[in-house]
Amino acid sequence: MCRALKAADCTNDQAALAKRFKELIGQDDYPATGIYDDTRFVRHVRSHLRSLAKMTKANEGFEKTLRYR
């Protein structure tokens, strides 16, 4: 997720960021090394993406920068 958004130009526009989150949620697989349980990893990634999409839609929760999401 972080690598997909790090180089993206959508991070400054709320609507573009929400659209990018939807694209990432719809993605079939998420490449990761050293993961043994792919199904569990995909569920974990999608749950975090949904959480970030909700935060983006409501535009709240981003002020809590002391905790990594």
mmCIF file of the N, C-alpha and C atoms, coordinates in Angstrom:
data_MODEL
# 
_entry.id   MODEL 
# 
loop_
_atom_site.group_PDB 
_atom_site.id 
_atom_site.type_symbol 
_atom_site.label_atom_id 
_atom_site.label_alt_id 
_atom_site.label_comp_id 
_atom_site.label_asym_id 
_atom_site.label_entity_id 
_atom_site.label_seq_id 
_atom_site.pdbx_PDB_ins_code 
_atom_site.Cartn_x 
_atom_site.Cartn_y 
_atom_site.Cartn_z 
_atom_site.occupancy 
_atom_site.B_iso_or_equiv 
_atom_site.pdbx_formal_charge 
_atom_site.auth_seq_id 
_atom_site.auth_comp_id 
_atom_site.auth_asym_id 
_atom_site.auth_atom_id 
_atom_site.pdbx_PDB_model_num 
ATOM 1   N N  . MET A 1 1  ? 0.828   -1.179  0.000  1.00 0.00 ? 1  MET A N  1 
ATOM 2   C CA . MET A 1 1  ? 0.000   0.000   0.000  1.00 0.00 ? 1  MET A CA 1 
ATOM 3   C C  . MET A 1 1  ? 0.870   1.239   0.000  1.00 0.00 ? 1  MET A C  1 
ATOM 4   N N  . CYS A 1 2  ? 1.834   1.256   0.878  1.00 0.00 ? 2  CYS A N  1 
ATOM 5   C CA . CYS A 1 2  ? 2.672   2.450   0.993  1.00 0.00 ? 2  CYS A CA 1 
ATOM 6   C C  . CYS A 1 2  ? 3.455   2.703   -0.280 1.00 0.00 ? 2  CYS A C  1 
ATOM 7   N N  . ARG A 1 3  ? 4.004   1.639   -0.864 1.00 0.00 ? 3  ARG A N  1 
ATOM 8   C CA . ARG A 1 3  ? 4.745   1.818   -2.112 1.00 0.00 ? 3  ARG A CA 1 
ATOM 9   C C  . ARG A 1 3  ? 3.834   2.255   -3.243 1.00 0.00 ? 3  ARG A C  1 
ATOM 10  N N  . ALA A 1 4  ? 2.606   1.789   -3.246 1.00 0.00 ? 4  ALA A N  1 
ATOM 11  C CA . ALA A 1 4  ? 1.670   2.156   -4.307 1.00 0.00 ? 4  ALA A CA 1 
ATOM 12  C C  . ALA A 1 4  ? 1.261   3.616   -4.209 1.00 0.00 ? 4  ALA A C  1 
ATOM 13  N N  . LEU A 1 5  ? 1.227   4.156   -3.018 1.00 0.00 ? 5  LEU A N  1 
ATOM 14  C CA . LEU A 1 5  ? 0.808   5.550   -2.830 1.00 0.00 ? 5  LEU A CA 1 
ATOM 15  C C  . LEU A 1 5  ? 1.977   6.518   -2.711 1.00 0.00 ? 5  LEU A C  1 
ATOM 16  N N  . LYS A 1 6  ? 3.165   6.014   -2.437 1.00 0.00 ? 6  LYS A N  1 
ATOM 17  C CA . LYS A 1 6  ? 4.315   6.885   -2.225 1.00 0.00 ? 6  LYS A CA 1 
ATOM 18  C C  . LYS A 1 6  ? 4.661   7.691   -3.469 1.00 0.00 ? 6  LYS A C  1 
ATOM 19  N N  . ALA A 1 7  ? 4.663   7.063   -4.608 1.00 0.00 ? 7  ALA A N  1 
ATOM 20  C CA . ALA A 1 7  ? 5.039   7.745   -5.850 1.00 0.00 ? 7  ALA A CA 1 
ATOM 21  C C  . ALA A 1 7  ? 3.830   8.298   -6.590 1.00 0.00 ? 7  ALA A C  1 
ATOM 22  N N  . ALA A 1 8  ? 2.635   8.077   -6.066 1.00 0.00 ? 8  ALA A N  1 
ATOM 23  C CA . ALA A 1 8  ? 1.420   8.528   -6.757 1.00 0.00 ? 8  ALA A CA 1 
ATOM 24  C C  . ALA A 1 8  ? 1.225   10.034  -6.579 1.00 0.00 ? 8  ALA A C  1 
ATOM 25  N N  . ASP A 1 9  ? 0.638   10.649  -7.581 1.00 0.00 ? 9  ASP A N  1 
ATOM 26  C CA . ASP A 1 9  ? 0.385   12.084  -7.517 1.00 0.00 ? 9  ASP A CA 1 
ATOM 27  C C  . ASP A 1 9  ? -0.988  12.402  -6.928 1.00 0.00 ? 9  ASP A C  1 
ATOM 28  N N  . CYS A 1 10 ? -1.699  11.399  -6.446 1.00 0.00 ? 10 CYS A N  1 
ATOM 29  C CA . CYS A 1 10 ? -3.048  11.591  -5.932 1.00 0.00 ? 10 CYS A CA 1 
ATOM 30  C C  . CYS A 1 10 ? -3.083  11.947  -4.455 1.00 0.00 ? 10 CYS A C  1 
ATOM 31  N N  . THR A 1 11 ? -1.946  12.027  -3.796 1.00 0.00 ? 11 THR A N  1 
ATOM 32  C CA . THR A 1 11 ? -1.943  12.229  -2.352 1.00 0.00 ? 11 THR A CA 1 
ATOM 33  C C  . THR A 1 11 ? -2.323  13.647  -1.930 1.00 0.00 ? 11 THR A C  1 
ATOM 34  N N  . ASN A 1 12 ? -2.340  14.581  -2.852 1.00 0.00 ? 12 ASN A N  1 
ATOM 35  C CA . ASN A 1 12 ? -2.707  15.959  -2.514 1.00 0.00 ? 12 ASN A CA 1 
ATOM 36  C C  . ASN A 1 12 ? -4.166  16.274  -2.804 1.00 0.00 ? 12 ASN A C  1 
ATOM 37  N N  . ASP A 1 13 ? -4.878  15.386  -3.452 1.00 0.00 ? 13 ASP A N  1 
ATOM 38  C CA . ASP A 1 13 ? -6.277  15.600  -3.819 1.00 0.00 ? 13 ASP A CA 1 
ATOM 39  C C  . ASP A 1 13 ? -7.131  14.521  -3.165 1.00 0.00 ? 13 ASP A C  1 
ATOM 40  N N  . GLN A 1 14 ? -8.122  14.934  -2.381 1.00 0.00 ? 14 GLN A N  1 
ATOM 41  C CA . GLN A 1 14 ? -8.936  13.994  -1.610 1.00 0.00 ? 14 GLN A CA 1 
ATOM 42  C C  . GLN A 1 14 ? -9.732  13.050  -2.506 1.00 0.00 ? 14 GLN A C  1 
ATOM 43  N N  . ALA A 1 15 ? -10.342 13.569  -3.567 1.00 0.00 ? 15 ALA A N  1 
ATOM 44  C CA . ALA A 1 15 ? -11.146 12.728  -4.460 1.00 0.00 ? 15 ALA A CA 1 
ATOM 45  C C  . ALA A 1 15 ? -10.274 11.726  -5.204 1.00 0.00 ? 15 ALA A C  1 
ATOM 46  N N  . ALA A 1 16 ? -9.108  12.159  -5.643 1.00 0.00 ? 16 ALA A N  1 
ATOM 47  C CA . ALA A 1 16 ? -8.196  11.258  -6.351 1.00 0.00 ? 16 ALA A CA 1 
ATOM 48  C C  . ALA A 1 16 ? -7.651  10.184  -5.418 1.00 0.00 ? 16 ALA A C  1 
ATOM 49  N N  . LEU A 1 17 ? -7.407  10.548  -4.162 1.00 0.00 ? 17 LEU A N  1 
ATOM 50  C CA . LEU A 1 17 ? -6.923  9.575   -3.191 1.00 0.00 ? 17 LEU A CA 1 
ATOM 51  C C  . LEU A 1 17 ? -7.992  8.525   -2.894 1.00 0.00 ? 17 LEU A C  1 
ATOM 52  N N  . ALA A 1 18 ? -9.236  8.954   -2.749 1.00 0.00 ? 18 ALA A N  1 
ATOM 53  C CA . ALA A 1 18 ? -10.334 8.010   -2.519 1.00 0.00 ? 18 ALA A CA 1 
ATOM 54  C C  . ALA A 1 18 ? -10.491 7.066   -3.707 1.00 0.00 ? 18 ALA A C  1 
ATOM 55  N N  . LYS A 1 19 ? -10.348 7.595   -4.911 1.00 0.00 ? 19 LYS A N  1 
ATOM 56  C CA . LYS A 1 19 ? -10.441 6.754   -6.117 1.00 0.00 ? 19 LYS A CA 1 
ATOM 57  C C  . LYS A 1 19 ? -9.300  5.729   -6.150 1.00 0.00 ? 19 LYS A C  1 
ATOM 58  N N  . ARG A 1 20 ? -8.107  6.149   -5.765 1.00 0.00 ? 20 ARG A N  1 
ATOM 59  C CA . ARG A 1 20 ? -6.953  5.243   -5.753 1.00 0.00 ? 20 ARG A CA 1 
ATOM 60  C C  . ARG A 1 20 ? -7.140  4.137   -4.718 1.00 0.00 ? 20 ARG A C  1 
ATOM 61  N N  . PHE A 1 21 ? -7.723  4.477   -3.545 1.00 0.00 ? 21 PHE A N  1 
ATOM 62  C CA . PHE A 1 21 ? -8.008  3.458   -2.535 1.00 0.00 ? 21 PHE A CA 1 
ATOM 63  C C  . PHE A 1 21 ? -8.986  2.420   -3.078 1.00 0.00 ? 21 PHE A C  1 
ATOM 64  N N  . LYS A 1 22 ? -10.010 2.868   -3.789 1.00 0.00 ? 22 LYS A N  1 
ATOM 65  C CA . LYS A 1 22 ? -10.975 1.924   -4.376 1.00 0.00 ? 22 LYS A CA 1 
ATOM 66  C C  . LYS A 1 22 ? -10.291 1.009   -5.380 1.00 0.00 ? 22 LYS A C  1 
ATOM 67  N N  . GLU A 1 23 ? -9.370  1.558   -6.170 1.00 0.00 ? 23 GLU A N  1 
ATOM 68  C CA . GLU A 1 23 ? -8.629  0.729   -7.127 1.00 0.00 ? 23 GLU A CA 1 
ATOM 69  C C  . GLU A 1 23 ? -7.776  -0.304  -6.403 1.00 0.00 ? 23 GLU A C  1 
ATOM 70  N N  . LEU A 1 24 ? -7.142  0.100   -5.315 1.00 0.00 ? 24 LEU A N  1 
ATOM 71  C CA . LEU A 1 24 ? -6.301  -0.830  -4.561 1.00 0.00 ? 24 LEU A CA 1 
ATOM 72  C C  . LEU A 1 24 ? -7.128  -1.910  -3.868 1.00 0.00 ? 24 LEU A C  1 
ATOM 73  N N  . ILE A 1 25 ? -8.321  -1.557  -3.384 1.00 0.00 ? 25 ILE A N  1 
ATOM 74  C CA . ILE A 1 25 ? -9.196  -2.552  -2.756 1.00 0.00 ? 25 ILE A CA 1 
ATOM 75  C C  . ILE A 1 25 ? -9.638  -3.589  -3.785 1.00 0.00 ? 25 ILE A C  1 
ATOM 76  N N  . GLY A 1 26 ? -9.881  -3.169  -5.006 1.00 0.00 ? 26 GLY A N  1 
ATOM 77  C CA . GLY A 1 26 ? -10.314 -4.074  -6.062 1.00 0.00 ? 26 GLY A CA 1 
ATOM 78  C C  . GLY A 1 26 ? -9.205  -4.908  -6.670 1.00 0.00 ? 26 GLY A C  1 
ATOM 79  N N  . GLN A 1 27 ? -7.991  -4.649  -6.288 1.00 0.00 ? 27 GLN A N  1 
ATOM 80  C CA . GLN A 1 27 ? -6.847  -5.378  -6.831 1.00 0.00 ? 27 GLN A CA 1 
ATOM 81  C C  . GLN A 1 27 ? -6.914  -6.847  -6.416 1.00 0.00 ? 27 GLN A C  1 
ATOM 82  N N  . ASP A 1 28 ? -6.518  -7.750  -7.302 1.00 0.00 ? 28 ASP A N  1 
ATOM 83  C CA . ASP A 1 28 ? -6.609  -9.183  -7.037 1.00 0.00 ? 28 ASP A CA 1 
ATOM 84  C C  . ASP A 1 28 ? -5.581  -9.682  -6.030 1.00 0.00 ? 28 ASP A C  1 
ATOM 85  N N  . ASP A 1 29 ? -4.331  -9.291  -6.204 1.00 0.00 ? 29 ASP A N  1 
ATOM 86  C CA . ASP A 1 29 ? -3.310  -9.776  -5.289 1.00 0.00 ? 29 ASP A CA 1 
ATOM 87  C C  . ASP A 1 29 ? -2.383  -8.632  -4.890 1.00 0.00 ? 29 ASP A C  1 
ATOM 88  N N  . TYR A 1 30 ? -1.713  -8.822  -3.772 1.00 0.00 ? 30 TYR A N  1 
ATOM 89  C CA . TYR A 1 30 ? -0.799  -7.832  -3.233 1.00 0.00 ? 30 TYR A CA 1 
ATOM 90  C C  . TYR A 1 30 ? 0.551   -8.514  -3.054 1.00 0.00 ? 30 TYR A C  1 
ATOM 91  N N  . PRO A 1 31 ? 1.543   -8.137  -3.838 1.00 0.00 ? 31 PRO A N  1 
ATOM 92  C CA . PRO A 1 31 ? 2.835   -8.814  -3.748 1.00 0.00 ? 31 PRO A CA 1 
ATOM 93  C C  . PRO A 1 31 ? 3.547   -8.518  -2.422 1.00 0.00 ? 31 PRO A C  1 
ATOM 94  N N  . ALA A 1 32 ? 3.975   -9.563  -1.761 1.00 0.00 ? 32 ALA A N  1 
ATOM 95  C CA . ALA A 1 32 ? 4.725   -9.433  -0.518 1.00 0.00 ? 32 ALA A CA 1 
ATOM 96  C C  . ALA A 1 32 ? 5.649   -10.635 -0.398 1.00 0.00 ? 32 ALA A C  1 
ATOM 97  N N  . THR A 1 33 ? 6.813   -10.425 0.164  1.00 0.00 ? 33 THR A N  1 
ATOM 98  C CA . THR A 1 33 ? 7.756   -11.522 0.333  1.00 0.00 ? 33 THR A CA 1 
ATOM 99  C C  . THR A 1 33 ? 7.687   -12.047 1.754  1.00 0.00 ? 33 THR A C  1 
ATOM 100 N N  . GLY A 1 34 ? 7.820   -13.331 1.899  1.00 0.00 ? 34 GLY A N  1 
ATOM 101 C CA . GLY A 1 34 ? 7.852   -13.943 3.214  1.00 0.00 ? 34 GLY A CA 1 
ATOM 102 C C  . GLY A 1 34 ? 6.496   -14.149 3.861  1.00 0.00 ? 34 GLY A C  1 
ATOM 103 N N  . ILE A 1 35 ? 5.420   -14.044 3.103  1.00 0.00 ? 35 ILE A N  1 
ATOM 104 C CA . ILE A 1 35 ? 4.085   -14.230 3.652  1.00 0.00 ? 35 ILE A CA 1 
ATOM 105 C C  . ILE A 1 35 ? 3.675   -15.682 3.420  1.00 0.00 ? 35 ILE A C  1 
ATOM 106 N N  . TYR A 1 36 ? 3.290   -16.362 4.483  1.00 0.00 ? 36 TYR A N  1 
ATOM 107 C CA . TYR A 1 36 ? 2.914   -17.772 4.374  1.00 0.00 ? 36 TYR A CA 1 
ATOM 108 C C  . TYR A 1 36 ? 1.422   -17.959 4.143  1.00 0.00 ? 36 TYR A C  1 
ATOM 109 N N  . ASP A 1 37 ? 0.604   -17.139 4.751  1.00 0.00 ? 37 ASP A N  1 
ATOM 110 C CA . ASP A 1 37 ? -0.843  -17.270 4.629  1.00 0.00 ? 37 ASP A CA 1 
ATOM 111 C C  . ASP A 1 37 ? -1.367  -16.117 3.756  1.00 0.00 ? 37 ASP A C  1 
ATOM 112 N N  . ASP A 1 38 ? -1.455  -16.359 2.448  1.00 0.00 ? 38 ASP A N  1 
ATOM 113 C CA . ASP A 1 38 ? -1.836  -15.311 1.511  1.00 0.00 ? 38 ASP A CA 1 
ATOM 114 C C  . ASP A 1 38 ? -3.247  -14.792 1.744  1.00 0.00 ? 38 ASP A C  1 
ATOM 115 N N  . THR A 1 39 ? -4.185  -15.677 2.046  1.00 0.00 ? 39 THR A N  1 
ATOM 116 C CA . THR A 1 39 ? -5.566  -15.267 2.251  1.00 0.00 ? 39 THR A CA 1 
ATOM 117 C C  . THR A 1 39 ? -5.690  -14.323 3.438  1.00 0.00 ? 39 THR A C  1 
ATOM 118 N N  . ARG A 1 40 ? -5.035  -14.659 4.509  1.00 0.00 ? 40 ARG A N  1 
ATOM 119 C CA . ARG A 1 40 ? -5.075  -13.806 5.703  1.00 0.00 ? 40 ARG A CA 1 
ATOM 120 C C  . ARG A 1 40 ? -4.413  -12.459 5.434  1.00 0.00 ? 40 ARG A C  1 
ATOM 121 N N  . PHE A 1 41 ? -3.305  -12.467 4.705  1.00 0.00 ? 41 PHE A N  1 
ATOM 122 C CA . PHE A 1 41 ? -2.605  -11.232 4.370  1.00 0.00 ? 41 PHE A CA 1 
ATOM 123 C C  . PHE A 1 41 ? -3.477  -10.324 3.508  1.00 0.00 ? 41 PHE A C  1 
ATOM 124 N N  . VAL A 1 42 ? -4.152  -10.886 2.519  1.00 0.00 ? 42 VAL A N  1 
ATOM 125 C CA . VAL A 1 42 ? -5.032  -10.104 1.641  1.00 0.00 ? 42 VAL A CA 1 
ATOM 126 C C  . VAL A 1 42 ? -6.174  -9.491  2.447  1.00 0.00 ? 42 VAL A C  1 
ATOM 127 N N  . ARG A 1 43 ? -6.771  -10.269 3.360  1.00 0.00 ? 43 ARG A N  1 
ATOM 128 C CA . ARG A 1 43 ? -7.823  -9.734  4.231  1.00 0.00 ? 43 ARG A CA 1 
ATOM 129 C C  . ARG A 1 43 ? -7.310  -8.579  5.071  1.00 0.00 ? 43 ARG A C  1 
ATOM 130 N N  . HIS A 1 44 ? -6.111  -8.723  5.598  1.00 0.00 ? 44 HIS A N  1 
ATOM 131 C CA . HIS A 1 44 ? -5.493  -7.698  6.429  1.00 0.00 ? 44 HIS A CA 1 
ATOM 132 C C  . HIS A 1 44 ? -5.265  -6.411  5.618  1.00 0.00 ? 44 HIS A C  1 
ATOM 133 N N  . VAL A 1 45 ? -4.736  -6.539  4.433  1.00 0.00 ? 45 VAL A N  1 
ATOM 134 C CA . VAL A 1 45 ? -4.480  -5.376  3.578  1.00 0.00 ? 45 VAL A CA 1 
ATOM 135 C C  . VAL A 1 45 ? -5.788  -4.693  3.209  1.00 0.00 ? 45 VAL A C  1 
ATOM 136 N N  . ARG A 1 46 ? -6.781  -5.461  2.810  1.00 0.00 ? 46 ARG A N  1 
ATOM 137 C CA . ARG A 1 46 ? -8.066  -4.867  2.415  1.00 0.00 ? 46 ARG A CA 1 
ATOM 138 C C  . ARG A 1 46 ? -8.760  -4.182  3.590  1.00 0.00 ? 46 ARG A C  1 
ATOM 139 N N  . SER A 1 47 ? -8.637  -4.727  4.796  1.00 0.00 ? 47 SER A N  1 
ATOM 140 C CA . SER A 1 47 ? -9.271  -4.075  5.948  1.00 0.00 ? 47 SER A CA 1 
ATOM 141 C C  . SER A 1 47 ? -8.616  -2.732  6.228  1.00 0.00 ? 47 SER A C  1 
ATOM 142 N N  . HIS A 1 48 ? -7.303  -2.657  6.106  1.00 0.00 ? 48 HIS A N  1 
ATOM 143 C CA . HIS A 1 48 ? -6.626  -1.374  6.293  1.00 0.00 ? 48 HIS A CA 1 
ATOM 144 C C  . HIS A 1 48 ? -6.985  -0.390  5.185  1.00 0.00 ? 48 HIS A C  1 
ATOM 145 N N  . LEU A 1 49 ? -7.096  -0.872  3.958  1.00 0.00 ? 49 LEU A N  1 
ATOM 146 C CA . LEU A 1 49 ? -7.492  0.004   2.856  1.00 0.00 ? 49 LEU A CA 1 
ATOM 147 C C  . LEU A 1 49 ? -8.898  0.549   3.062  1.00 0.00 ? 49 LEU A C  1 
ATOM 148 N N  . ARG A 1 50 ? -9.827  -0.312  3.517  1.00 0.00 ? 50 ARG A N  1 
ATOM 149 C CA . ARG A 1 50 ? -11.190 0.163   3.784  1.00 0.00 ? 50 ARG A CA 1 
ATOM 150 C C  . ARG A 1 50 ? -11.201 1.209   4.887  1.00 0.00 ? 50 ARG A C  1 
ATOM 151 N N  . SER A 1 51 ? -10.404 0.999   5.921  1.00 0.00 ? 51 SER A N  1 
ATOM 152 C CA . SER A 1 51 ? -10.306 1.960   7.014  1.00 0.00 ? 51 SER A CA 1 
ATOM 153 C C  . SER A 1 51 ? -9.778  3.304   6.508  1.00 0.00 ? 51 SER A C  1 
ATOM 154 N N  . LEU A 1 52 ? -8.747  3.266   5.693  1.00 0.00 ? 52 LEU A N  1 
ATOM 155 C CA . LEU A 1 52 ? -8.196  4.502   5.139  1.00 0.00 ? 52 LEU A CA 1 
ATOM 156 C C  . LEU A 1 52 ? -9.168  5.174   4.173  1.00 0.00 ? 52 LEU A C  1 
ATOM 157 N N  . ALA A 1 53 ? -9.933  4.378   3.438  1.00 0.00 ? 53 ALA A N  1 
ATOM 158 C CA . ALA A 1 53 ? -10.936 4.951   2.530  1.00 0.00 ? 53 ALA A CA 1 
ATOM 159 C C  . ALA A 1 53 ? -12.014 5.684   3.316  1.00 0.00 ? 53 ALA A C  1 
ATOM 160 N N  . LYS A 1 54 ? -12.450 5.108   4.454  1.00 0.00 ? 54 LYS A N  1 
ATOM 161 C CA . LYS A 1 54 ? -13.435 5.784   5.303  1.00 0.00 ? 54 LYS A CA 1 
ATOM 162 C C  . LYS A 1 54 ? -12.875 7.081   5.859  1.00 0.00 ? 54 LYS A C  1 
ATOM 163 N N  . MET A 1 55 ? -11.616 7.052   6.278  1.00 0.00 ? 55 MET A N  1 
ATOM 164 C CA . MET A 1 55 ? -10.980 8.258   6.802  1.00 0.00 ? 55 MET A CA 1 
ATOM 165 C C  . MET A 1 55 ? -10.882 9.322   5.720  1.00 0.00 ? 55 MET A C  1 
ATOM 166 N N  . THR A 1 56 ? -10.583 8.914   4.503  1.00 0.00 ? 56 THR A N  1 
ATOM 167 C CA . THR A 1 56 ? -10.465 9.859   3.397  1.00 0.00 ? 56 THR A CA 1 
ATOM 168 C C  . THR A 1 56 ? -11.820 10.467  3.072  1.00 0.00 ? 56 THR A C  1 
ATOM 169 N N  . LYS A 1 57 ? -12.859 9.640   3.066  1.00 0.00 ? 57 LYS A N  1 
ATOM 170 C CA . LYS A 1 57 ? -14.202 10.128  2.745  1.00 0.00 ? 57 LYS A CA 1 
ATOM 171 C C  . LYS A 1 57 ? -14.681 11.146  3.778  1.00 0.00 ? 57 LYS A C  1 
ATOM 172 N N  . ALA A 1 58 ? -14.435 10.871  5.069  1.00 0.00 ? 58 ALA A N  1 
ATOM 173 C CA . ALA A 1 58 ? -14.866 11.767  6.139  1.00 0.00 ? 58 ALA A CA 1 
ATOM 174 C C  . ALA A 1 58 ? -13.855 12.887  6.393  1.00 0.00 ? 58 ALA A C  1 
ATOM 175 N N  . ASN A 1 59 ? -12.644 12.734  5.851  1.00 0.00 ? 59 ASN A N  1 
ATOM 176 C CA . ASN A 1 59 ? -11.553 13.695  6.028  1.00 0.00 ? 59 ASN A CA 1 
ATOM 177 C C  . ASN A 1 59 ? -11.264 13.933  7.513  1.00 0.00 ? 59 ASN A C  1 
ATOM 178 N N  . GLU A 1 60 ? -11.201 12.854  8.255  1.00 0.00 ? 60 GLU A N  1 
ATOM 179 C CA . GLU A 1 60 ? -10.852 12.952  9.671  1.00 0.00 ? 60 GLU A CA 1 
ATOM 180 C C  . GLU A 1 60 ? -10.026 11.743  10.071 1.00 0.00 ? 60 GLU A C  1 
ATOM 181 N N  . GLY A 1 61 ? -9.245  11.907  11.112 1.00 0.00 ? 61 GLY A N  1 
ATOM 182 C CA . GLY A 1 61 ? -8.392  10.834  11.589 1.00 0.00 ? 61 GLY A CA 1 
ATOM 183 C C  . GLY A 1 61 ? -6.955  10.960  11.135 1.00 0.00 ? 61 GLY A C  1 
ATOM 184 N N  . PHE A 1 62 ? -6.683  11.852  10.208 1.00 0.00 ? 62 PHE A N  1 
ATOM 185 C CA . PHE A 1 62 ? -5.324  12.005  9.710  1.00 0.00 ? 62 PHE A CA 1 
ATOM 186 C C  . PHE A 1 62 ? -4.463  12.876  10.625 1.00 0.00 ? 62 PHE A C  1 
ATOM 187 N N  . GLU A 1 63 ? -5.080  13.557  11.583 1.00 0.00 ? 63 GLU A N  1 
ATOM 188 C CA . GLU A 1 63 ? -4.310  14.408  12.488 1.00 0.00 ? 63 GLU A CA 1 
ATOM 189 C C  . GLU A 1 63 ? -3.556  13.587  13.527 1.00 0.00 ? 63 GLU A C  1 
ATOM 190 N N  . LYS A 1 64 ? -3.887  12.320  13.639 1.00 0.00 ? 64 LYS A N  1 
ATOM 191 C CA . LYS A 1 64 ? -3.222  11.439  14.605 1.00 0.00 ? 64 LYS A CA 1 
ATOM 192 C C  . LYS A 1 64 ? -1.964  10.854  13.964 1.00 0.00 ? 64 LYS A C  1 
ATOM 193 N N  . THR A 1 65 ? -0.918  11.655  13.909 1.00 0.00 ? 65 THR A N  1 
ATOM 194 C CA . THR A 1 65 ? 0.294   11.228  13.213 1.00 0.00 ? 65 THR A CA 1 
ATOM 195 C C  . THR A 1 65 ? 1.273   10.497  14.114 1.00 0.00 ? 65 THR A C  1 
ATOM 196 N N  . LEU A 1 66 ? 1.014   10.430  15.416 1.00 0.00 ? 66 LEU A N  1 
ATOM 197 C CA . LEU A 1 66 ? 1.923   9.746   16.312 1.00 0.00 ? 66 LEU A CA 1 
ATOM 198 C C  . LEU A 1 66 ? 1.795   8.228   16.214 1.00 0.00 ? 66 LEU A C  1 
ATOM 199 N N  . ARG A 1 67 ? 0.724   7.758   15.627 1.00 0.00 ? 67 ARG A N  1 
ATOM 200 C CA . ARG A 1 67 ? 0.488   6.329   15.498 1.00 0.00 ? 67 ARG A CA 1 
ATOM 201 C C  . ARG A 1 67 ? 0.445   5.972   14.019 1.00 0.00 ? 67 ARG A C  1 
ATOM 202 N N  . TYR A 1 68 ? 1.248   4.975   13.654 1.00 0.00 ? 68 TYR A N  1 
ATOM 203 C CA . TYR A 1 68 ? 1.316   4.558   12.249 1.00 0.00 ? 68 TYR A CA 1 
ATOM 204 C C  . TYR A 1 68 ? 0.109   3.730   11.893 1.00 0.00 ? 68 TYR A C  1 
ATOM 205 N N  . ARG A 1 69 ? -0.485  4.003   10.753 1.00 0.00 ? 69 ARG A N  1 
ATOM 206 C CA . ARG A 1 69 ? -1.626  3.228   10.270 1.00 0.00 ? 69 ARG A CA 1 
ATOM 207 C C  . ARG A 1 69 ? -1.212  2.413   9.099  1.00 0.00 ? 69 ARG A C  1 
# 
